[in-house]
Amino acid sequence: MPLRAISRDAQVRVLFIEDSPEDADLIRFQLEDAHLDAEYHRVEDEESLREALAGFKPDIVLSDLSMPGFSGHDALRIVREHSPQVPFIFVSGTIGEDVAVAALREGASDYILKNSSARLPAAVERALREARTEADRQRAERELMRTQRLESLSLLAAGLSHDLRNILQPLLIVPDLIAQRSDDPRLKQLAAVVAECGRRGHEMAESMLSFVRGSRRAAERFRVADLFHAVELLLKGSLPRNVQFERRLEAADAELHGNYTELQQCLLNLCLNAVQAMPDGGRLELVGRLEGEQVVLTVADSGVGMDQRTLEQLFTPFFTTKSDGTGLGLVSCRRIVEGLGGQISVHSVPGEGTRFDVRLPVPSEPAEDEFGMASAVPGQGERILIVFRDGTRLSLLGNALGSQGYVTELASDGAAALRSFAEAGEPDVLVVDDSIALFPATALLSTMYEAGYRGPTILVGDAEKFDRSVVPEGVVLEILPQPLDMHRLFAAVAGVLARRNAR
């Protein structure tokens, strides 16, 4: 029976445990006649068997039962101890029924008599197919367990991300208030540093959800030179002495538009993979250049490289060549790059090294106003209804907008906001967090619009998830992403009031 299904997949490694080279050749000729694409190796004692299991790594073992100084039963035991899933078939001149049954109980896949070996190719094919099926099943079980762990991690990350955002929010709001109340340039500089740390921390908390949620992160415009410098600083503690690192930017003024933190994590992941691919040292390069309308970021190493089979599975979830790897790092890199409208490619040669090319679009020229909003101007006593779930942020936002000359009214959920609307009347501006409880933001806006509210609204949340169908035609709506930047909020309030007054 031809073994075409097996031979098309990959070359099979067949190990003979046989003291007769002639008998081994006869079996090999029979398998070759059946079109088995295989590499063959023969051993006849325990020491050479153990060496073959470690070095040759057979896909199937064909063993004689009785050999001078070595028993097939001992060979089976050794194979099972070293490689439990490798098929083991006895091919013997004589084997009694009792011996055959005992061999199957000990873990042999089958037994074949040498003088009636016509069914050997079929037995080899079946044993290899069953072993491959079992390996696929175990792999699927491992991936299922990893998926379940990932789902559990996503629940933990969701809660942790929410708590961290609440903790970090004052770091985004208070520095602006400090800067407004002081003319000390040193104090303003310290406030700017604190605000930047808060923003980066917020982005890192959000990135924990990037796999399971797949949502878009806040974007910004930044220089590639700054990105490369940050990656080099993060790499310093991980570079072995025998790895030479070179950072080269061929276009000094190149810029990108996207999530700085995620792209930094992507390049850092590629660089750390490159370091691990050079156990004996080598050269790591991080290169940036312009090619037409694309910025190309290259991470190249002079390491061990990868074969074609590995390259084909490189971006498959849970595929990894590391004993402690998760198989998610490169999948995350590709998601980040493709989310920015780019592509990631890889070229590798075994023994020569690997090169990853990340191609990203050159950002369009920025508008006169980065956020498309009016500049922030002091308020004139306009009433602003602020609806936020977290009490700390609610209080800070009230103080911040109050310091700008607005009169603020605070509500911690949709129900409280409706009470304020009913008792105090229509506010000049509504600022609402899309994560409020009891009465969700969409339901709150829909109810207020039905009750006649036509004032401008600033929604803080995800623009892609908001149902704009609830907003009546002509109503001014501005959506600001998290983390909430105070300068952006001040400009948004001034902008929506200006648009309302211009109508």
N, C-alpha and C positions, 0 to 999 in steps of 0.2 A: 504494500500500500504506500503510495508516494506521500511524503511529508511536506507538501507544498505550503500548507498553512504555517508550519513552523519555520521553514527555510526562508519565507518572505520576511519574517519579523526581524530576525537577527541570527548571527552565527551562534550555534550551540556548542558548548564546551562539554565533551564527553570524556569521562575518566574511566579507564579500564583498570580493574584490580584483577590481574591475570598473570600467572607465572609463565604462560606459553605465548611468546610473541606471535607464533603462527595462528593460534586461536584468536588472538586479538585482531590480527589482520583480517581473518575471515569475517569476523563480526563487522569490522569497519567497512569492508567491501560490500557487505549486505546493506548496511545503512546508506552508503554512498549510492548504491543502485536504487535505493528508495528516495533519492534526491534530498537527503538530509545535509544541509550546509553546516558543517561541524568542524571543530578543532579537536584533535584526539591526543590523549596522554595516557601512558600506561605505567602502573606501579605494581609491586609484588610483595611489599613488606610494610610493616607498621610505620616505620620512620618516613619512608617516601610517601606514604598515604597522607600523613599529617602535613608534610611539606606541600603536597599537591592541594590539599584542602585550603591551606592558607595562601598559596601563591597562584595556582592554576584556577581555583574557584570554580569547580565544575557545576554545570546545570543539571547533569544526570550522571549517576554512577552505575556501571555494569560490572558485576563482580562474579568471579568463580566462587564455588562453595568451599572446595578443598584445595589447599596449596601447601607445599612443603614449608613448614615453620610458621604458617599464617593461616588463620581460619576466616572464612567469609562471615561467620557470625561476629567475630571480633571486629572485622572491617565495618559491618553494619553498625555495631555499637559506637565505634569511633566517629563514623559519619553522622550518626544521629546526635551525638554529643556536640559536634562542631557545627553542623548545618542541618537542623531538624527538618527543613522544608525541601531539601534536595531529594528528588526521586532516586530510589535504590532498587535495581533489578538484579536478581540472581540469574546468571547464565552458566549452567553447570552441565557436566556430562551425565551425571546421575544425581537424582534427588528424589527421595521417597516422599510419600504423601504426608507422613507425620512431620518430616523435616520441613516440607514446604509450608504446612500450616503454622509451624512454630516460627518460621521466618517471617510470615505475614504478620503474626502477632507481635514480633519484635520490631516491626516498622518497615519491612520491605514492601515495595510497591507491587512487585510481581516476580514470577520466576519462569525461566525459559530453559528447556532442555536443548543442549547443543546439537543433538542429532535430529531435532525437529524444531528448528528455529525460524520457520517460515513466518510465524506471527511476531517475531522480534520487532520489525519496524512499526507495526501497529501498536505494540505494547509501549515502545519508546514514545511514539506520538501521543498516546493516551496519557502516559505518565507526565510528559512535559506539559500537556494541555491542562491536566488536573493541578499540577504544581503552579502553573501560571494563574489559573483561576483562583486557587487558594491565596496566592500572593496578592492578586487584585482585591480579593475579599478583605484580607487583612489591611491592605492599604486604604480601602474604602472605610473600614472601621476606624482606622487611625484618623483619617480626614474628618469623619463624622464626629469623633471625640474632640478634635481640634476645633471644628465648627461650633460644637456645643460650648467649648471653653470660650471661644470668641464671642458667642452670644452672651454668655455670662459676663465676660469682660465688658461688653458693650453696655450692659445694664449698670455695671459698676462705674464705667466711664461717664455715663450719662449723669448719674447722681454726683460724681466727683466733679465733673465739668461745671454743673450748675452751682455747686457750693464754691468752687474756686472762682467762678465769675463774680459771685456776690462778694467774696473776700477781696478780689482785685479791683472791683469797680471804684472804691474810694481812691485808689491810686491813679485813676483816670480823671477823676473829677476834682479832688482837693488840690492837686498841683496848679490847675488853672485858676482856682480861687486864690491861692497863695500868690501867684504871679500877678493877679489883678490888684492885689492889696499892697504890693511892695514895689519900690523902684530899685531895690538892691539887685544889681546884675548877677551877683553870685547866688543869691537866693533863687532868682529866676532860672538860673542854669541848673541848680539842684532840683528844682521843681520839674524842669523838663526831663531830667534823667529819671526821676521817679515815675513820671507819666509814661515814658518810653518803656521802662521795665514792666509797668502794669499792662501796657498794651501787648508786649511780647508774651507775657505770662498768660494773658487772656487768649491769645492766638494758640499757644501751646495746649491750653485746656481744651480749646475747640478742636484741635487736630486729633485728640484722642478719639473723637467720634467720626473721623473722616472715612474710615473703612465701612462701618456699619450704616452710617447715615448717608454718605455720599453727597452731602450738601456742599455748596460752594462757600469758600472762605472769603473773608474780606480781602480786597485787592488794594495794592498801592504801587506807585511807580518808584523804582530804585535803580541805583547804579550797579552794574555787574561787578565793578571793582570792589564795592563795599561787600557784596555777597561773597566774592572769592576771599576777601580778607577775613570775614567772619568764619568761613569754612576752615581756613588755614589755622586760625586761633583754636578752633575746636579740635583740630586734628593733632595739635602739638603733643598732647599727652598720650596719643595712641600710636605715634610713629616709632617703630623700632630704629635703633641706631643704624642698621644695615639697609634702611629704605631711604633713598634720596627723593625729596619732594621738590617739585618745580611748579610754581604758579606763573602762568603767562597769559596776559590779556593783550591780544593783538589790536583790539579796538578800545582805546582808553575811555572813550565817552559812551560806550554801549550801555543801554538801559533796557529794563524789562518792566512789564506790568503784570502783577499777580500777587499771590500770597508769599511774602518774603520768607516767613518761618517754614512753610511747607517745602519751598524750593531749596532752602538751606538744608533741611532734613534729607531731601532727595540726594543732593550732591554729597552730603556727609555719608549717607548709606553707601553710595557707589564707591567713595574713596576708602571706606573701611573694608568693603568687600575686596577691593584691589589690594589693600595691605595684607589681608588674610590669604590672598592668592600668591603672595611672595614670601613663603616661609623661610627661604634662604636669602632674603633681601632682594633689592632691585630698585627700580625707578618708578615713581608715581608722578603723573603729570595732570595738572588741572589747567585746561586751556580754554580761552574764550575768543571768539572771532565773529565777524559779520560775513554772511554769505547772502547777498541780495537783500531780501526782506525778512531774513531770519538771523537770529542770534544763535550761534552754535556753541554749546558748552560740552567739552570733551574731558572724560576721565579715562586715562590710559595707564596701563601697568605693563611691566615686563615679567609677569609671573608665569604660572604653570599653564594658563590658557584652558580652553574647553573644547571638547569634541562636538561634532555636529549633533549627536543625540542629546547632549546636555543643552546646547543652544536652542533646540526645538522646544524644550520644556521649560526654558528659563523663566518665562513670565506666567507659568501655570501656578495657580494658587496652591500652596502647601508643598510645592516641589522645592527640595533643597538638597545640596550636596554636603551640608554641614551636619555633624552629629547633634548639635544643639540649636540648629536653625529652625525657624518657623515656616519658611517658605512664603512669607508675606512681604518681605522688604522690597523686592523688585516689583511685585504687583502694586504696592503702594507708590513706588516711584513712577510707574507707568500711568497710574490714575492721576497723580499730581500733574505730570507733564501733559497728558491728554486733556485734563481739565483746563489747562491754559492754552489749548488750541495747538499744542505742539506734538512732536513725535520723539520716541526714544528708540535707538537702534544699537545693535551690538555686533562687533566683529572680533573673532578670537581664533587663534592658531595654537594648538597644543604645543607647549614648550617654548612659545614665543611671547605670549601675553594676550591681553584683552583690551578693547577700546569701546567705551560707551559714548555715543553721540546724542546729546539732548538738543533738539531743534525747536526753538520757540519764536513766535512772531515778534517782529520789531513793533513796539507800541506806537500807536498813532500820536500825533502831536497833541499835547494837553490843551484843553480849552482855556480861555482866559481865566476862568474860575475853576479850580480843580474839582469842586463838588457841584458845579452848575447851580450855585445858590448865591444870593446876595451877601455882601459883607455884613458882619454883625454890627448892629447899631443899638444904642441904648433904647430900652423900652420906654413907653409913655403911660405906664399904669395899666396896660392891657391885661385882662384876666386870662390866665392859662390854667386849664385843668390838667393835672398830671396824674396819670393812672399807672402805677408800678407795683408789681407784686412784692418786691423786697423792700422792707421798711427803711433800711439804711440808704439804699440808692434813692428811694422816694424822698427822704429828708434832704439828702445832698443835692438832688436836682432842684428841689424847692428853694433851697438856700442859694444855689448857683443862679437860677433864673431870677430870684428876688433881687440879687445883687446887681442884675442888669436893668432893673427898673420896672419889672413886671410884678403883677399881683398874682400869687400862685394859690391854687386850691389843690389839696392832695387827696388821693383816693387809692386804697390798696387793692381794690378789685373792681370788677365791672358793676356789681350791685351798689357799692358806695359811690361810684361815679354817676350812676343814674339818679341816686338820691340828691347828689350835689347839683346835677343838671336840673332836676325838678324843683329844688328849693332856691337855688341862686340864679337860675336862668342860663341862657346860652353863653358859653365862654368865648373869648376871642380866638383862642387856639386850644385844640385838644392834643395832648401828648400822651400816647398810650403804648404800653409794652405788650407785645403780642403773646406773652406767656402768662398773662394774668389768669387767676383762677376764679371759680364760682360763676363768672359770666365772661366767657372768652371774648377776646378783642373783636372778632368778626361779629359776634352777636351783639356786643355793646354798640359798635358803630351802626349796624343795621337798625337797632332800636332807636338810637339817637337820630338817625337820618329820617326814619319813619315819623318821629315826633317833631320834625321840622328843622333840625340842626343842619345848617349849611355852611358853617364856619370851616376854616382850614384845619386839617388833621395831620399830625406827624406820628407815624407808626414806627416804633423801634423793633426791628425783627428781620425776618427773611422775606425779601421781596418776591421770591419765586413761589413761596408757599401761601402768600396772602391772596384771598379771593377778592379781586377787584370788582367783581360784579355787584357787590353790596354798595359801592360808592356811586351816588347819583352823578349824572353828567354835569360837568361844570364845577364840581366841588374840588377844591384844592387839596391834594393829598401828596405828602412827602414821606418816603420810606428811608429810614436810616438804619444801617447795619450795626450789629454788635461787633466789637465793643463800642460803646457810645462815646464819641469824642466831644468834649464840651464846646470847643470852637465850632465844630460842625453843627452842634445843636443850636448854639446861639445864632449862627448864620442861617440855619433852617427856619428858626422862628421869625427872624427878621425878613427872610425871603417870602414865607407864606403870607405874612401880614402885608408885605408890599404888594404881592400878587392880588390879595383880597381887596386892598384899597384901590388898585388900578382898574378893577372891573367896573 
